């Protein structure tokens, strides 16, 4: 009689197979990059994307028994393969992957908007409103104070007058309010989590994008006269903000209605349509200076709530789900400035730790005021730690607007965001596991995140 392998032995064999494949594939690419070090161009970019896709997937499977989220595996694979470690993917190739990241971000934003149910948002409005207000106020105040207190540790801030240090601290506090929709959706996509914590985090992170844009513009407008004596307070920044917000929402609404009509009337070649949306529309948005994340999020929201095509639309997006997240986060890992993080990790750890601490405090206070369910009061902060593309983009804006200290400010921001990017997904997955919301059965979509409403 033939012996049947136990599940434990089969699992061990699978993990060993993953390790062997990862080592073999890495060795092959390592040899190719050393044998032909000058190779660049489109074909090598495609090969690098393929390698990151395979390496990220295998690494996430190897780390899965430790309870780590897949996103962590993708990031680790990208960091190891990046220009600062094994150099399997050099800086030129990482930069050439930006169109792929543009497509990934568009699909992530569309998916996030399509997962937001209007009735659930209305019924959970009290919880979300209190959390949004308290998180914004506490994070800005506390992180500004931490920045001012850490002035002796920051070479670029030591020579600044106290008023300017406070102004820069306000910029730092505003930057700390940003969250990561991509990390949130990546964890929810992997865990298929359903419950009050998953719904609360999804609603908070997606809606906060609008709040963050307004807050950053306000802080920039108020602090610019303090940081640049030649600059006067101007309402032009708020005019530009209104243009960006109104234009993004209007274009997103139009785009959502067009997608809904297409799904109802044609409903074919959706992969091609998603590619056109990701590449073509993003180019138009860049030209018009609209916010791509907000535009695509609104488009997904319109498809979900203003038509009966939302479920079908989510299914199409999720057919590309794993590939999107692997490439997006593996590329983010490869683009991570490891030497900078190594140099600035003590201060970055202080900043990241203080942000996580005040996020936890804000969650406790808001939960008690809104009378949230115990699970949100205990774990509601966990999904708000991650930071990624939006925070990095805002740090670039600050660096350009204030060249005297901006580059050093951005370096600290990059190091701190890197820590939040690595630690945040782990905390959120841990919270979903501990709260019992992680699904152990594969389902075709994240439809479990839709009503019932938030518990109170």
Secondary structure, 3 states (H helix, E strand, C coil): CCCCCCHHHHHHHHHHHHHHHHHHHHHHHHHHHHHCCCCCCHHHHHHHHHHHHHHHHHHHHHHHHHCCCHHHHHHHHHHHHCCCCCCCCCHHHHHHCHHHHHHHHHHHHHHHHHCCCHHHHHHCHHHHHHHHHHHHHHHHHHHHHHHHHCHHHCHHHHCCCHHHHHHHHHHHHHHHCCCCHHHHHHHHHHHCCCCHHHHHHHHHHHHHHHHHHHHHHHHHHHHHHHHCCCCCCCCHHHHHHHHHHHHHHHHHHHHHHHHHHHHHHCCCCHHHHHHHHHHHHHHHHHHHCCCHHHHHHHHHHHHHHCCCCHHHHHHHHHCCHHHHHHHHHHHHHHCCCHHHHHHHHHHHHHHHHHHHHHHHHHHHHHHHHHCCCHHHHHHCCHHHCCCCHHHHHHHHHHHHHCCCCHHHHHHHHHHHHHHHHHHHHHHHHHHHHHCCCCCCCCCCCCHHHCCCCCCC
